[in-house]
Amino acid sequence: MIIKVYPGSMVKCEGLDDDGNIEVKESLTIKQLLVVMKVPVLMRPLIVVWVNGKNASKNDKLQQGDAVSFMMPLAGG
């Protein structure tokens, strides 16, 4: 199945084509997607994930055509 990924500026990912799509196996979870895309292990717990515009759990399964966005919470002062 093919999904669209918006990794954000702070998340370095592998496996995306020029349009931000990646082909993955059926019923892949978000947690598994982070592994497939080789997101650094130390960053994985910090990433907030949205699927089709809604906050998602890393155990949620992805479906054909889903749009996945990764965000990193930032703090400043």
Backbone as a ProteinNet text record, in pm:
[ID]
protein_1_A
[PRIMARY]
MIIKVYPGSMVKCEGLDDDGNIEVKESLTIKQLLVVMKVPVLMRPLIVVWVNGKNASKNDKLQQGDAVSFMMPLAGG
[TERTIARY]
84.8	0	89.2	35.6	111.4	49.6	137	92.5	176.7	125.4	195.6	251.3	377.2	440.1	493.2	458.3	510.6	601.1	732.6	820.8	852.1	824.6	861.7	1009.6	1051.5	1189.1	1290.2	1245.8	1339.8	1353.1	1275.2	1278.3	1338.6	1453.4	1520.3	1470.5	1414.3	1355.9	1414.4	1409.4	1453.1	1336.1	1345.6	1248.6	1137.6	1134.8	1030.1	1068.7	970.1	998.5	992.9	1008.2	1011.9	883.2	771.3	642.7	608.8	698	673.9	594.2	584.5	511.6	608.5	554.6	632.8	539.7	592.8	515.9	553.1	451.5	471.5	374.7	397.4	308.4	174.4	72.5	-61.6	-58.6	-144.4	-162.8	-38.3	47.7	166.6	123.5	184.7	155.8	247.7	212.5	296.7	433.5	436	562.3	650.4	591.2	666.4	711.3	629.1	666.5	792.6	803.1	922.9	1047.6	1033.8	1147	1180.9	1078.4	1098.5	1167.8	1129.3	1184.9	1317.4	1365.5	1494.7	1503.6	1393.1	1394.7	1483	1576.8	1666.2	1588.7	1636.8	1569.7	1545.4	1640.6	1626	1518.5	1486	1383.2	1242.1	1228.8	1096.3	999.6	1041.9	945.7	902.6	979.7	951.6	857.1	836.4	758.4	609.1	536.6	390.4	342.7	247.9	204.3	57.6	30.9	-105.5	-131.2	-247.9	-287.5	-417.6	-414.5	-531	-586	-494.8	-534.2	-578.4	-565.2	-607.1	-489.9	-478.8	-373.5	-386	-273.8	-276.9	-180.2	-212.5	-125	-23.6	91.7	193.9	157	52.1	5.2	-106.7	-152.7	-258.4	-206.8	-293.7	-257.4	-289.3	-201.5	-219	-297.5	-362.4	-439.8	-395.5	-424.7	-392.6	-439.3	-350.6	-386.5	-378.9	-342.9	-331.3	-223.3	-243.1	-143.1	-92.5	36.9	97.7	190	172.4	257.6	331.9	460.9	542	571.9	561.2	595.5	677.8	766.5	848.5	806.5	764.4	731.7	858.3	845.3	959	925.7	1028.2	1010.6	1116.2	1084.7	1177.9	1146.1	1226.3	1198.8	1269.7
-117.3	0	123.4	232.3	356.8	458.9	524.1	631.2	755.5	870	998.1	1036	1079.7	1115.8	1258	1335.6	1470.4	1465.8	1446.5	1423.7	1548.1	1664.9	1786.1	1815.4	1929.5	1972.9	1910.6	1858.9	1808.1	1656.2	1588.4	1442.6	1397	1333.2	1280.8	1139.7	1115	984.7	932.5	801.8	737.6	666.9	648.1	567.5	642.9	776	853.6	884.1	881.4	923.6	1076.5	1132.3	1278.3	1347.8	1274.8	1332.3	1306.6	1241.4	1212.4	1086.2	1000.6	874	761.3	658.5	538.9	418.2	310.8	186.9	98	54.8	-27.6	-145	-243.3	-359.2	-320.1	-398.7	-376.5	-385.3	-312	-314	-273.8	-193.7	-144.4	-45.6	-52.2	45.8	166.7	274.7	393.7	363.3	287.7	248.9	173.4	82.8	8.1	99.4	197.5	292.6	368.9	409.4	480.4	394.9	264.7	172.3	160.4	138.9	124.7	248.2	365.5	490.5	528	441.8	459.5	591.4	628.1	743.5	705.1	792.5	757.8	715.2	609	549.5	652.4	740	838.4	942.6	962.6	1060.5	1002.9	871.8	809.2	842.3	838.6	869.5	1016.4	1104.1	1247.8	1293.1	1209.5	1248.8	1237.1	1344.7	1344.7	1313.1	1220.9	1174.6	1209.9	1259.2	1288.4	1205.7	1144	1069	1128.8	1173.4	1235.8	1349.9	1428.6	1546.5	1521	1397.2	1364.9	1305	1341.7	1287.8	1135.6	1066.1	919.9	857.5	737.2	657.8	585.1	559.5	488.6	342.1	293.2	156.2	149.6	264.8	266.8	207.6	132.5	73.7	171.7	175	263.3	192.7	274.7	222.5	290.9	225.4	279.1	423.9	512.1	651.1	742.1	688.9	773.4	878.9	994.7	1101.2	1110.7	1087.3	1083.2	1203.9	1277.6	1393.7	1369.1	1399.7	1389.8	1531.6	1552.3	1681.4	1659.7	1753.4	1749.4	1866.2	1839	1948.6	2029.9	2159.3	2247.9	2334.9	2372.7	2464.1	2573.9	2683.8	2795.1	2892	2990.7	3085.4	3214.6
0	0	0	-45.9	-53.4	40.5	120.6	208.3	182.2	221.2	206	342.3	347.7	474.4	466.4	568.5	586.3	710	690.7	804.9	887.1	837.6	909.8	891.9	939.2	915.2	1011.3	1125.4	1223.9	1222.9	1139.8	1136.6	1004.2	1011.3	892.7	867.2	749.3	717.4	586.7	571.2	447.5	381.7	251.3	179.2	109.1	123.1	57	-86.9	-176.4	-313.7	-320.2	-438.9	-455.2	-412.7	-412	-372.8	-226.1	-152.2	-11.4	12.9	-87.7	-73.6	-40.1	24.9	54.3	41.7	-13.4	-24.2	93.9	166.9	286.4	284.5	373.7	381	443.6	415.2	471.2	623.2	689	835.7	913.5	854.2	923.2	1031	1148.7	1252.9	1235.8	1301.1	1296	1356.5	1464.6	1527.9	1428.2	1350.8	1250.6	1136.5	1101.7	996.5	1035.4	1161.8	1208	1191.5	1211.5	1192.9	1044.4	961	816.1	758.3	808.9	757.6	823.6	912.3	980	1056.2	1121.4	1210.4	1329.4	1369.7	1480.8	1607	1670.4	1786.2	1896.6	1921.3	2028.6	1999.5	1872.6	1835.6	1839.3	1824.1	1810.1	1923.4	2051.4	2158.3	2160.1	2098.1	2100.9	1989.9	1890.3	1773.1	1801.4	1768.9	1774.1	1632.4	1620.2	1488.2	1464.7	1345.6	1300.6	1175.2	1167.5	1049	998.3	874	810.5	895.4	955	1031.4	1173.8	1223	1359.5	1436.5	1563.8	1649.1	1653.8	1641.7	1634.1	1734.3	1775.8	1861.9	1774.2	1828.5	1750.5	1726.8	1795.1	1772.2	1669.2	1619.1	1517.3	1386.9	1318.4	1188.7	1077.3	979.2	863.8	754.4	670.6	558.9	430.3	318.5	186.3	176.3	130.7	106.4	227.4	344.3	463.5	442.4	506.9	509.9	652.9	672.1	804.5	820.7	930.4	959.4	1089.9	1090.4	1210.5	1259.1	1390.3	1449	1574.8	1600.2	1722.4	1810.3	1934.5	2025.9	2054.7	2057.9	2085.6	2204.7	2276.6	2388.8	2375.9	2428.2	2424.1	2535.7	2542.5	2649.2	2627.5
[MASK]
+++++++++++++++++++++++++++++++++++++++++++++++++++++++++++++++++++++++++++++

